[in-house]
Amino acid sequence: MKSIYKLWVLAAGVLALASCSKEDLNDVSVIKDHPQNTTAFDKWLDVNYMQPYNIRLKYRLEDGETNFTYTLVPAETGNSIKLSRIILHTWLQAYDEVAGKSFTCRLAPKVIQFVGSVAWQTDNSAIMGQAEDGMKITLFGVNQLKMTRSFLNANYFQSMHHEFTHIMTQSKNYDPDFQKISEGKYEPAEWYTSGHNTETYALQKGFISCYAMSEYNEDFAEMLAFYLIYTQAEWDAKMKTADAAYVEGSGKKPSEIIGQKLSMVRSYMLSAWDIDIQKLRTVVQRRMDEVVDGTVKVDEL
């Protein structure tokens, strides 16, 4: 009886399989594609980012381009238009003007992602920018965009110049003697902790920022980034703060240490890329002024 039962089950299975194999399948996929309508802004991005620089600027919140570890919202289209125009004028075209478009095209990251909200971390700190291997930059907080020099530099362009410096130094190495200037003074585990994470503390240790204290590659990138965004008056004020607690006869002044680093950054940029950082700084700041004072209309396509 057991054998007959097994044969009956087997036969039923074969019939079921045969029945399935003869079933007509619908050639229409159940997975529906929802293509985005091409807007005037999309066309503008194609002409001004994709065609000249091979950069995909993404302002829609795409799953594949977004870290959903954070609670995020999409970027508003109006602010995305403004920020994309600001980046084009004050960053990409600034390097075009000084170093040539071929330089910018070769080294600029290939994806720029906008996110409407900031990325809040568990310690209640907010991330405004992230970079991935020189290929992608994500800018957060687009919905809180403010048309002031301080907001734009602190939240976007300091990070963008910093990451662009990394791309350059990864392509062509800088003088390893830079590492010796603050050798033994880097604080990789403490730079962000209480008492160490103030600008005054960093400046008086011979670093242009707290993050510069983390290690020498970050120190190099921070030097160029802050030099480009600070006006001369702002730079001079930082150097005054750096030397405020200096004791005569105790070694180099902090401002001299920072100046030594800046000199090596200047030499690297000139020898490796034929870029005069004083000229680049002048161009970057002129273009930022043109955005902030309304000379360049960033809310129009």
C-alpha positions in Angstrom: 0.0 0.0 0.0 2.8 2.4 0.8 4.4 1.7 -2.6 1.0 2.4 -4.4 0.6 5.6 -2.4 4.1 6.8 -3.3 3.4 6.1 -7.0 0.1 8.0 -6.8 1.8 11.1 -5.2 4.6 10.9 -7.8 2.1 10.7 -10.7 0.1 13.6 -9.3 3.3 15.7 -9.1 4.2 14.9 -12.7 0.7 15.9 -13.9 0.9 19.1 -11.9 4.3 19.9 -13.4 3.0 19.2 -16.9 0.0 21.4 -16.2 2.3 24.2 -15.1 4.6 23.8 -18.2 1.6 24.3 -20.5 0.3 27.5 -18.8 0.4 30.5 -21.0 2.6 33.2 -19.4 1.7 36.9 -19.7 4.4 38.8 -21.5 3.7 42.0 -19.6 6.0 42.4 -16.5 4.4 43.0 -13.1 7.3 45.3 -12.3 6.2 48.7 -13.4 8.7 51.4 -14.4 7.9 54.9 -13.5 10.1 57.2 -15.6 10.5 60.8 -14.4 9.3 63.6 -16.6 12.1 65.6 -18.0 11.9 69.1 -16.6 13.5 72.4 -17.7 15.9 72.0 -14.8 16.8 68.5 -16.0 17.6 69.9 -19.4 19.7 72.7 -17.8 21.7 70.2 -15.8 22.4 68.1 -18.9 23.7 71.2 -20.8 25.7 72.7 -17.8 26.9 69.6 -15.9 26.7 66.4 -17.9 27.8 67.7 -21.3 30.8 69.9 -20.3 31.9 68.0 -17.1 30.4 64.5 -17.3 28.9 65.2 -13.9 25.5 63.8 -12.9 23.8 66.2 -10.5 21.0 64.4 -8.7 18.4 66.4 -6.8 15.8 63.7 -6.5 16.1 61.3 -3.5 17.2 58.1 -5.2 17.5 54.9 -3.1 20.7 53.8 -4.9 22.4 57.2 -4.1 21.3 57.8 -0.6 22.3 56.5 2.8 19.1 55.7 4.6 20.8 55.2 7.9 19.6 58.8 8.4 16.0 60.1 8.2 16.1 62.2 5.0 13.8 64.2 2.9 14.2 65.3 -0.8 15.7 68.6 -1.8 13.3 71.3 -2.9 13.6 72.0 -6.6 13.8 75.8 -6.1 16.8 75.5 -3.7 18.3 72.8 -5.9 18.3 75.2 -8.8 20.0 77.9 -6.7 22.6 75.6 -5.3 23.5 74.0 -8.6 24.0 77.4 -10.1 26.1 78.5 -7.2 28.3 75.4 -7.4 28.8 75.9 -11.1 29.7 79.6 -10.8 31.9 79.5 -7.6 33.5 76.1 -7.8 33.6 74.4 -11.2 34.0 77.6 -13.3 36.5 79.0 -10.7 38.8 76.1 -11.5 38.1 76.5 -15.2 39.2 80.1 -15.1 42.4 79.4 -13.3 43.4 75.9 -14.5 41.4 75.3 -17.6 38.3 73.2 -18.2 40.2 70.1 -19.1 41.7 70.1 -15.6 38.2 70.4 -14.0 36.7 67.8 -16.2 39.4 65.3 -15.4 39.4 65.7 -11.6 35.9 66.8 -10.6 33.7 64.1 -8.9 31.2 62.5 -11.3 28.1 62.5 -9.1 26.8 65.3 -6.9 23.8 64.3 -4.8 21.5 66.9 -3.1 19.5 66.0 0.0 16.9 68.3 1.5 17.5 67.6 5.2 20.7 67.4 7.2 22.0 64.0 8.3 21.7 63.9 12.1 24.0 61.5 13.9 23.5 59.7 17.2 25.6 62.4 19.0 23.3 65.1 17.7 25.9 66.4 15.3 24.8 67.2 11.8 26.5 66.2 8.6 26.3 68.7 5.7 28.6 67.0 3.2 30.0 63.6 2.5 32.5 62.4 -0.2 33.1 58.9 -1.6 36.5 58.0 -3.1 36.6 61.2 -5.1 33.8 60.1 -7.3 30.7 61.4 -5.5 29.8 64.3 -3.2 26.6 64.4 -1.2 25.4 67.8 0.1 22.7 67.8 2.8 20.5 70.6 4.2 19.6 72.0 0.8 16.1 73.0 2.1 17.8 75.3 4.6 19.9 77.1 2.0 20.9 80.6 2.9 22.4 83.1 0.5 25.2 84.3 2.7 28.9 83.8 2.3 29.3 82.3 5.8 26.5 79.7 5.3 27.6 78.7 1.9 31.3 78.3 2.8 30.8 76.7 6.2 28.2 74.2 5.0 29.2 73.4 1.4 32.3 75.0 -0.1 34.8 74.3 2.7 34.0 70.6 2.3 34.0 70.7 -1.5 37.4 72.4 -1.7 38.7 70.0 0.9 37.5 66.9 -1.0 38.8 68.3 -4.3 42.2 68.7 -2.6 42.1 65.0 -1.7 41.4 64.1 -5.4 44.4 66.2 -6.5 46.8 64.7 -3.9 45.7 61.2 -4.8 46.5 61.9 -8.4 49.9 63.5 -7.7 51.6 63.2 -4.3 52.7 66.1 -2.3 56.0 66.5 -0.5 56.2 64.0 2.5 58.1 66.6 4.5 54.7 68.2 5.1 54.1 65.3 7.6 57.0 66.4 9.7 55.8 69.9 10.4 53.3 68.8 13.1 54.8 65.4 13.6 53.8 64.0 17.1 51.1 66.6 17.5 48.2 65.0 15.6 45.3 63.8 17.8 43.5 61.1 15.7 41.4 59.9 18.7 40.9 63.3 20.5 40.4 66.0 17.9 36.6 65.9 18.2 36.3 65.5 21.9 35.4 68.2 24.5 38.3 70.6 25.1 40.0 69.6 21.8 37.2 70.4 19.4 37.4 74.2 19.5 38.8 76.4 16.8 41.0 78.3 19.3 42.5 75.1 20.6 43.4 73.9 17.1 44.8 77.3 16.0 47.0 77.5 19.0 48.4 74.0 18.3 49.4 75.1 14.8 46.3 73.7 12.9 43.8 75.7 10.8 40.9 73.6 12.1 40.0 70.9 14.5 39.7 68.3 11.8 43.2 69.2 10.6 44.5 67.7 13.9 43.2 64.2 12.9 46.1 63.4 10.6 48.4 64.9 8.0 46.3 64.2 4.8 43.4 66.0 6.4 45.7 68.8 7.6 46.9 69.4 4.0 43.3 69.4 2.6 42.1 71.7 5.3 44.9 74.2 4.7 44.0 74.7 1.1 40.2 74.7 1.7 40.3 77.3 4.4 42.8 79.5 2.6 40.5 79.6 -0.4 37.3 80.5 1.5 38.8 82.9 4.1 39.2 86.6 3.1 42.6 88.0 4.0 41.1 89.8 7.0 39.6 86.6 8.2 42.9 84.8 7.7 44.8 87.5 9.6 42.2 87.3 12.5 42.8 83.5 12.7 46.5 84.0 12.9 46.1 86.5 15.7 44.0 84.0 17.6 46.6 81.3 17.0 49.3 83.4 18.6 47.2 84.8 21.5 48.6 82.4 24.1 52.1 82.2 22.6 55.0 82.5 25.1 58.2 84.1 23.7 61.1 81.6 23.5 58.8 78.5 23.5 59.5 77.6 19.8 57.8 78.6 16.6 54.7 80.6 16.8 51.5 78.7 15.8 51.0 81.2 13.0 54.5 80.4 11.7 53.7 76.7 11.8 50.5 77.3 9.8 52.4 79.6 7.5 55.0 76.8 6.9 52.2 74.4 5.9 50.6 76.9 3.6 53.9 77.5 1.9 54.2 73.7 1.1 50.6 73.7 -0.1 51.3 76.6 -2.4 54.5 74.9 -3.8 52.6 71.7 -4.4 49.8 73.4 -6.3 52.2 75.3 -8.4 54.5 72.5 -9.3 51.9 69.7 -9.6 49.1 71.6 -11.3 50.5 75.0 -12.3 47.9 76.7 -10.1 48.7 79.8 -8.1 46.6 79.5 -5.0 46.6 83.3 -4.5 45.0 83.7 -7.9 42.6 80.8 -7.3 41.6 82.4 -4.0 40.9 85.7 -5.7 38.8 84.1 -8.3 36.8 81.9 -5.8 36.1 84.9 -3.6 35.1 87.2 -6.5 32.7 84.6 -7.8 31.2 84.1 -4.3 30.7 87.8 -4.0 28.9 87.8 -7.3 26.5 85.2 -6.0 25.9 86.8 -2.6 25.4 90.4 -3.9 23.0 89.2 -6.6 25.2 90.0 -9.6 24.7 86.4 -10.7 21.0 85.4 -10.7 21.0 81.9 -9.2 17.2 81.4 -9.1 16.9 81.5 -12.9 17.7 78.8 -15.4 
